[in-house]
Amino acid sequence: MLNNTRPYIFVIAVLITLFGFYNYVVYNTDGYVTVEKLSSTAVKGQQLFQSNRCWSCHQLYGLGGYLGPDLTNVYSSEGKGSNYIKAFLNSGVKSMPQFNFSEDEKNALVQYLKQVDETGIYPNYNAEFEATGWVKIKYRNETSKD
Amino acid sequence: MKTKAPIYFLLFALIALFLGMFFGMTASFQYLMPEFIKESVPFSKLRPFHVTSVISWIVLSATGSIYFFLTYVEKFKIFSPFLVKVHFVIFMLTGIAIYISFAFDYTEGREYFAFAPILIIPILLGWVLFGINYFKTLYKNVKGWPVYYWMWGTGIAFMCYHLMEAHFWLFDFFRLNFIKDFAVQWKSTGSFTGSWNMLVYGISIYLMSKIKKDSDVATNKTVFFFYFLGLTNLMFGWAHHTYLLPTQPWIRYVAYAISMTEWLVLASIIYNWKRSVLKVEKDNNPMAYRFLLATDFWIFINIILALLFSIPAINYFTHGTHITVAHSMGTTIGINTTILFSALFFIVHQLYPDFKTDRKWVKRGFVSFNISLIIFFVSLIIAGAKRSYWMYVSKEGSFSEIQDSLIPYFISFFVFGIAIFVSLAIVAVPLFKAFIRKIK
């Protein structure tokens, strides 16, 4: 059994202090690109996205479920956009359940996806691979250099 | 008289495991037949049931095992047996409330925490009670903690913090800034997993030290070094989940650097392979020993995969594909579940020293579990590689076409998912009966 645990308590204390500082900075740091805050309509759309568990099947930035396509840029993709999204919502195609969203709800979801779209691109083909294993990605609305 | 609450935790953990696998299999069938029961129970409804149930399996079995080790094996006088019972009742009632929340579509939460956000309050309360009981009990009984006590203690504390952090989105300060909000969501999810890993990996070290009857396993400087390394990764390594999200680059640099320290873990596993595993005394705990051997194999496979996709240049191609699913299934089933089954066999041996655990069918179940998991895992890796090829190389065809082309791998995933269910059922039946006998 150990007798001298002081060094371990010291290491834990240092790590927790660093963690507290790190969290403070992460929570108070905006993204790398300039984006507008979600509007009240977009927030309503986000609530619908969550309460209907859209994330179960769909992804944003490659995070979420795998049964449906990624929706990060569905708003701005060629041949897609607002009407395409609205048409899909209540269609019940393949494994997608048939929802009964009102016009207001459809507009809210479109607004949410529009604002998500404005934050960046996924998958992003504008990438440079470095020898260190790092990937430099060119984002939309970049305000500073990587 | 010792409280039977730990046994209740373990019994309900097994129930959660099999419910979780049942929901998972039903949901995965919709990959093969998209129209299957989709109007009554769509995939989007089944997935939260599946995810919550399997997380409950890990959390309940880890909690029950820790309570059991403290009271039955170490024979500590628990600070408050009453609080253990209250903890169990809170978790059970909250579990029922979560299922009701899912059944009636009160799912305002997010991935992994889809339930009505108010339910996080009793969950947190349960963890706080666990923490009070744990720290008060150990403070009285132990001077100089072996590493597993540190791991369980930090696991409980960080679990409380990250459960709260996963609900920061309820505040407009986070919610209105999509990039920050999304980053914090995945920060909390990654560290939530890291927190339960602290509990489960602590259990594996506890089992090693007890089965080997060698306390040095849990007290030497190297094991503490790796504990601190794991804790550092829990705190700062989460951002490899969000390399492609436009967060500030320094967040990603830190995550990349921290994640690469896990090469040390891999090197250590290879260096210590023979020493750490093959000399384990297995006579008294044959099945606990076998499951720990399986754990070693799955750690080896999964750490290589995790290290590779923590490199941004590789992550770029694997992110958002089934390779990530292979990793999460490989770790929760291959690592967490094998450690927890090892703990259950160890516990049954403690309850009934004459109980024969390595029965013929149990051994067969163990073998078929591992073979099925290998095929299940490889199916996901191939499906992920094909999806990545479609996303970054061919870029041809619609999402629907690529999904259709993956059906052979989804069939394999589904069939071997059933095989994992059946294998674990064979292994679990004697454990379940033993626990039932104990509480009668």
Chai-1 contact restraints between the chains, C-beta under 6 A:
chainA,res_idxA,chainB,res_idxB,connection_type,confidence,min_distance_angstrom,max_distance_angstrom,comment,restraint_id
A,M1,B,G144,contact,1.0,0.0,6.0,A-B,restraint_1
A,L2,B,G144,contact,1.0,0.0,6.0,A-B,restraint_2
A,L2,B,T219,contact,1.0,0.0,6.0,A-B,restraint_3
A,N3,B,G144,contact,1.0,0.0,6.0,A-B,restraint_4
A,T5,B,G144,contact,1.0,0.0,6.0,A-B,restraint_5
A,V11,B,F228,contact,1.0,0.0,6.0,A-B,restraint_6
A,F19,B,M235,contact,1.0,0.0,6.0,A-B,restraint_7
A,T29,B,Q248,contact,1.0,0.0,6.0,A-B,restraint_8
A,G31,B,I179,contact,1.0,0.0,6.0,A-B,restraint_9
A,G31,B,P246,contact,1.0,0.0,6.0,A-B,restraint_10
A,G31,B,T247,contact,1.0,0.0,6.0,A-B,restraint_11
A,Y32,B,P246,contact,1.0,0.0,6.0,A-B,restraint_12
A,Y32,B,Q248,contact,1.0,0.0,6.0,A-B,restraint_13
A,V33,B,P246,contact,1.0,0.0,6.0,A-B,restraint_14
A,K37,B,L176,contact,1.0,0.0,6.0,A-B,restraint_15
A,L38,B,L176,contact,1.0,0.0,6.0,A-B,restraint_16
A,Q50,B,E108,contact,1.0,0.0,6.0,A-B,restraint_17
A,Q50,B,R110,contact,1.0,0.0,6.0,A-B,restraint_18
A,S51,B,T107,contact,1.0,0.0,6.0,A-B,restraint_19
A,S51,B,E108,contact,1.0,0.0,6.0,A-B,restraint_20
A,R53,B,S44,contact,1.0,0.0,6.0,A-B,restraint_21
A,R53,B,T107,contact,1.0,0.0,6.0,A-B,restraint_22
A,W55,B,E111,contact,1.0,0.0,6.0,A-B,restraint_23
A,S56,B,S44,contact,1.0,0.0,6.0,A-B,restraint_24
A,S56,B,R47,contact,1.0,0.0,6.0,A-B,restraint_25
A,C57,B,F43,contact,1.0,0.0,6.0,A-B,restraint_26
A,C57,B,S44,contact,1.0,0.0,6.0,A-B,restraint_27
A,Q59,B,G320,contact,1.0,0.0,6.0,A-B,restraint_28
A,Y61,B,L244,contact,1.0,0.0,6.0,A-B,restraint_29
A,Y61,B,L245,contact,1.0,0.0,6.0,A-B,restraint_30
A,G62,B,H319,contact,1.0,0.0,6.0,A-B,restraint_31
A,G62,B,G320,contact,1.0,0.0,6.0,A-B,restraint_32
A,L67,B,F43,contact,1.0,0.0,6.0,A-B,restraint_33
A,P69,B,F399,contact,1.0,0.0,6.0,A-B,restraint_34
A,K94,B,P34,contact,1.0,0.0,6.0,A-B,restraint_35
A,S95,B,Q30,contact,1.0,0.0,6.0,A-B,restraint_36
A,S95,B,P34,contact,1.0,0.0,6.0,A-B,restraint_37
A,S95,B,K38,contact,1.0,0.0,6.0,A-B,restraint_38
A,S95,B,F43,contact,1.0,0.0,6.0,A-B,restraint_39
A,P97,B,K38,contact,1.0,0.0,6.0,A-B,restraint_40
A,P97,B,P42,contact,1.0,0.0,6.0,A-B,restraint_41
A,T119,B,F178,contact,1.0,0.0,6.0,A-B,restraint_42
A,T119,B,I179,contact,1.0,0.0,6.0,A-B,restraint_43
A,G120,B,P246,contact,1.0,0.0,6.0,A-B,restraint_44
A,Y122,B,L244,contact,1.0,0.0,6.0,A-B,restraint_45
A,P123,B,M391,contact,1.0,0.0,6.0,A-B,restraint_46
A,F129,B,A313,contact,1.0,0.0,6.0,A-B,restraint_47
A,G133,B,I311,contact,1.0,0.0,6.0,A-B,restraint_48
A,G133,B,P312,contact,1.0,0.0,6.0,A-B,restraint_49
A,G133,B,A313,contact,1.0,0.0,6.0,A-B,restraint_50
A,W134,B,P312,contact,1.0,0.0,6.0,A-B,restraint_51
A,V135,B,P312,contact,1.0,0.0,6.0,A-B,restraint_52
A,V135,B,A313,contact,1.0,0.0,6.0,A-B,restraint_53
A,V135,B,Y316,contact,1.0,0.0,6.0,A-B,restraint_54
A,Y139,B,P246,contact,1.0,0.0,6.0,A-B,restraint_55
A,D146,B,P249,contact,1.0,0.0,6.0,A-B,restraint_56
